[in-house]
């Protein structure tokens, strides 16, 4: 970790400590209801890690992002995958626990936080409390936020390059991700 990343880590950890966040393990982030609740966006490296851990195949784990773009020729495309959901909740949420916790995606590791550029953004969560001193958990979460941002930026670069050179087959539905263009069945 270079000097700039170290300063960034400390800055994010301090901001997290200021929220008083401590995960209460309530599971509310995994058990939400509604159209976009529990919509977990994942990239191919995360999907492959889950495949390796669970033995499930790609299509059992993910589905295309549910709001594809439509081209004039009738083809549809998206740039993201989402973990499958059943009855509005992540398929890996059982009772109020994650069955793939050690292999969970970046978005789950860093919830309720994300980075928008270099600004820490926080989502609704029951885990906020009183401001406190920085803990080891805050530093770990800051590290994960930086790693998530870096992974997302790399995925975006790859997707842009693939999309720039892609010829989407007319009438087909595809997902363009950092590994290439995947034509979807039916």
N, C-alpha and C positions, 0 to 999 in steps of 0.2 A: 504494500500500500504506500503510495507516494504521499508527500507532505500535504498536497491539496486534498487528496481523498481522505486523509486523516482528519483534517480540519472540517471537511464536509461531514464526516462520520460524527464528530463531536457535536457539530451544529444540529444535526438531525436528532441525535440522542438527547440533547438538551431540550429540543422542542417537544419530543415525545414525553420526557419527564415532566415538562410543564403542563401537559394534559392530564398527568396522573394516571395514564393508561396502564392497566394490568388486565391481561386476559382472564376473564372469570370462567372461561370454558363453558359458557351458557349454550353455545351452539346456535344462537340466533342468526349469525351470519350465514350459516349453512341451511337453515330451515325456513327461510323467508317464503312468503307467498306472493303471487302476482306474476305478471309477464316477465319482468326483468329480474325478479328476485332470484338469488342464488345462481345468476348467470356468471359462470367462471370462464373467462377467456384464457385459452392456453395455446402455447406455441409447440411446434413439433418436438423440440428437445424434452419438454415437460411431458408430452404425451408418451414419448418413447420410454421415459423413466417410469411412468405409471404402467405401461405395458410390461416392462421388465419385472416390476414388483408384483403385479397381479396375475400375469399370464393371460389377461384379456386381450382381445385384438382391438385395433384402431377404432372400428365402427361400434364396438361395445362401449367404448370410453367417451368418444366425442361425436358431435354433430356439427354441421356448418353453423356459423353464426346465424341466428334466426331472422336477420333482416338483410337479405341479399340485395344487390344492385341489379337492375335489369337493363340490358342493352337493347338497342333498336331491333336487332335480329331475333329477340326472344331469349337469348342466352341470359343466364343469371350467374353472378359471381360474388364472392365475398373474399375477404383477406384474413379471416379468423376462424378458429375452431372454438367451441364451447364444450365444457364437460356436459355429458348427457344429464338430463333431469327427469325425474319421475314425480308426478303430482306436484310440480313446482319446486322441488328440492333436489339438491345434488344427489346423484345416485350413490355417492360414497358416504353420505350422511346416514348413520344409523343411530336411532335414539337421539342423542344430542352429541354424538361423537363422530369424528372422521375416521373412516376405516383405512385410509391411505395417508394418515398424518405425516409419517416420515418422508413421504414422496409427494406431498401436496404441492400444487402449483404456486408460483410466486405471488399471485394475487391473494391467495389464502394465507401464505406465510406473513405477508405484510399488512393484512387487514387489521385495523380499520384505516391504515395510512396508504398513501401513494405519493409519488413525486410528480409534480407538474412543472417540468423544467427543473429548477432547483428549489422550488417552493413545496413545502410539506403540506399536503391536503389531508383532511381527516373526514371519514364517513361517520354516520351515526353508529353508536356502539354503547352498550351498557357498561363497558370497562373503564370509562373515564372517571377520574377522581380528583383529588387535591394535588396541586403541584408538589413535586418532591425532588430529591436529588437523583442524579443519573445512576441507573443500575446496570448490571451486566446485560440484563434482558433488553434494555434500551439500546445499548451498543450493538447487540446482536441484531435487533430489529433495524437499526440504522444500516448495518452492513447488508442486510437482506434488501432493504430499499434501494441501496446503491446498485447491488447486483441485479435486482429486478429491472431498474431503469436501463442499465447497460445491456441486459439481455433483450429488452424490448426495442431499444435503439438498433441493435444488431439485426433483429428480426425485421424491423421496418426497412432497413437498408437492403436486405436480401429480397424482401417482397417487392420493393420498388424496382429493383433490377429485373426480377423475373417478370413482373407485370409489364414493364417497358418493352420486353421482348416477346410477350405472350401473344398468341393468336387463339382466342377463345373460340372453340367450335360452335358454329351457329346452332341455336336451340338447346345447347347443353347447359348444365349447371356445374360450376366448378368452384373450387377453393384454391386460391393462390396463396401459398404460404412460403416460408423461407426455404423449403425444400423443393418447391416447384409448383406446377399446376396439376391439381388432382380433379379429374372428371368424376362426378358423382353418379352413382347408379340411380336409375328410375327417377 
